[in-house]
Amino acid sequence: MFTSLFLKMLNREAASRKNKSERIIESLRIQEGYRIADIGSGGGYFTLKFARKVGEAGKVYAVDTRTKYLDFVRRQAEREGLDNIIFVPAAGDEINLPQAALDLVFARNVFHHLTEPAKYFHNLKRFLKPGGKVAIIDHKPKAGFSFVSLFRHHTPEEFILQEMENAGYFLVESFDFLSEQTFNLFGVK
Ligand SMILES: C[S@@+](CC[C@H](N)C(=O)[O-])C[C@H]1O[C@@H](n2cnc3c(N)ncnc32)[C@H](O)[C@@H]1O
């Protein structure tokens, strides 16, 4: 019950106007047939959008450490008749994805959860196809009292850029249309 309310809240937040989900998806230039991993898929807002976008020939891997969250997304996918989503329970940094298979790794509001982000993204490289990209969106630190600042659910952009450099990536593009989050796209060096 609480899980479902929480995940619906996450999905409402992802869908809110100020968070510009359509513009995010446009910026990713997703094509039919793409294989995408949605790391920390949460309530599945982006997982389901990606699944529609990549079509029958594509696949979306919904990755989360919480199996209850994956079950919530699975139920929505079944209701919507989407059968191109693979649900991948992750144990911390341990993920089971196919090697050299992904066009895109997407991680929204997850970076701040990772204890060793450089190691995490270094290990993820083996799942990317040559030319595959990693998109990272996270909250900007902000002053004052809010859910994000209270629970430190944010990451300074310089830290993300440095950790990704250490993990062996280069910056492909930085998008600045989100007022409360940073959004960067990386390729493998
Ligand atoms: C704030 S939610 C973001 C959910 C979704 N990406 C969104 O934008 O609405 C963070 C999610 O990351 C998951 N998570 C945290 N650490 C993780 C890890 N190491 N691997 C995979 N998922 C993780 C959490 O269980 C949660 O579902």
The ligand as an ORCA input file, in Angstrom:
! r2SCAN-3c Opt
* xyz 0 1
  C      14.355      8.657     -6.417
  S      13.985      7.112     -7.150
  C      14.001      7.552     -8.891
  C      13.073      6.688     -9.685
  C      13.003      7.002    -11.185
  N      14.293      6.897    -11.821
  C      12.399      8.358    -11.446
  O      13.080      9.196    -12.069
  O      11.254      8.573    -11.060
  C      15.495      6.177     -6.978
  C      15.343      4.708     -7.388
  O      16.655      4.114     -7.467
  C      16.613      2.825     -6.885
  N      18.000      2.473     -6.516
  C      18.739      2.934     -5.477
  N      19.982      2.401     -5.503
  C      20.026      1.587     -6.599
  C      21.039      0.764     -7.176
  N      22.258      0.630     -6.641
  N      20.736      0.074     -8.306
  C      19.494      0.176     -8.880
  N      18.493      0.934     -8.366
  C      18.766      1.633     -7.239
  C      15.618      2.992     -5.741
  O      15.101      1.760     -5.293
  C      14.549      3.870     -6.401
  O      13.617      3.114     -7.112
*
